[in-house]
Amino acid sequence: NAGVTQTPKFQVLKTGQSMTLQCAQDMNHNSMYWYRQDPGMGLRLIYYSASEGTTDKGEVPNGYNVSRLNKREFSLRLESAAPSQTSVYFCASRPQGTRPNSPLHFGNGTRLTVT
Amino acid sequence: GIQVEQSPPDLILQEGANSTLRCNFSDSVNNLQWFHQNPWGQLINLFYIPSGTKQNGRLSATTVATERYSLLYISSSQTTDSGVYFCAVGAMDSNYQLIWGAGTKLIIKP
């Protein structure tokens, strides 16, 4: 049981380049999330998807777009990367649905550097 | 919005010591989780505990929802307990978003 899988693990981009971070979960969870973590801080929510077919903005959505491709997959896209987007990105999922208050499960993170 | 404060920000202990980490939150919550981020950056879910007490081995947690705080206890600390411990809460008016504290950085010395 792989849980939440993120790819890639590491990425270096130049300012203005674009890329997509991939996330997949095999736990049949309804809700999926993208967070960023900056040094010395807790996580901040970028976007989330409460269920397949829906996406909503979190605390820090500017500069990002998301796609909930199907129930398993939730991708995060940076259209024009900026140095301020240098961070560690975490994908997470949780059941929701009949269990609205349920634990989050995290992937191992993607370390992104924008030069 | 809801505020989450964790204390202490940093804690250095010798192996074998016990510790208590605190999470205060400013409003009623319907979700509270404790996470451990190990030195390799992995986030591990320790407890889902919006109220009550739970134990898992050397770790236990208590949330007193009416007084808006949660405590994480670590007994007989080991070097592998080192890392950052985060508390995250869900507000009553939201089923989806978690608000995170800034974490407690714990260093266990051998």
Chai-1 contact restraints between the chains, C-beta under 6 A:
chainA,res_idxA,chainB,res_idxB,connection_type,confidence,min_distance_angstrom,max_distance_angstrom,comment,restraint_id
A,G42,B,F86,contact,1.0,0.0,6.0,A-B,restraint_1
A,G42,B,W100,contact,1.0,0.0,6.0,A-B,restraint_2
A,G42,B,G101,contact,1.0,0.0,6.0,A-B,restraint_3
A,G42,B,A102,contact,1.0,0.0,6.0,A-B,restraint_4
A,G42,B,G103,contact,1.0,0.0,6.0,A-B,restraint_5
A,L43,B,W100,contact,1.0,0.0,6.0,A-B,restraint_6
A,L45,B,Q97,contact,1.0,0.0,6.0,A-B,restraint_7
A,Y48,B,Y96,contact,1.0,0.0,6.0,A-B,restraint_8
A,A50,B,Y96,contact,1.0,0.0,6.0,A-B,restraint_9
A,P100,B,N95,contact,1.0,0.0,6.0,A-B,restraint_10
A,N101,B,N30,contact,1.0,0.0,6.0,A-B,restraint_11
A,N101,B,N31,contact,1.0,0.0,6.0,A-B,restraint_12
A,P103,B,Q33,contact,1.0,0.0,6.0,A-B,restraint_13
A,P103,B,N45,contact,1.0,0.0,6.0,A-B,restraint_14
A,P103,B,Y48,contact,1.0,0.0,6.0,A-B,restraint_15
A,F106,B,L43,contact,1.0,0.0,6.0,A-B,restraint_16
A,N108,B,Q42,contact,1.0,0.0,6.0,A-B,restraint_17
A,G109,B,G41,contact,1.0,0.0,6.0,A-B,restraint_18
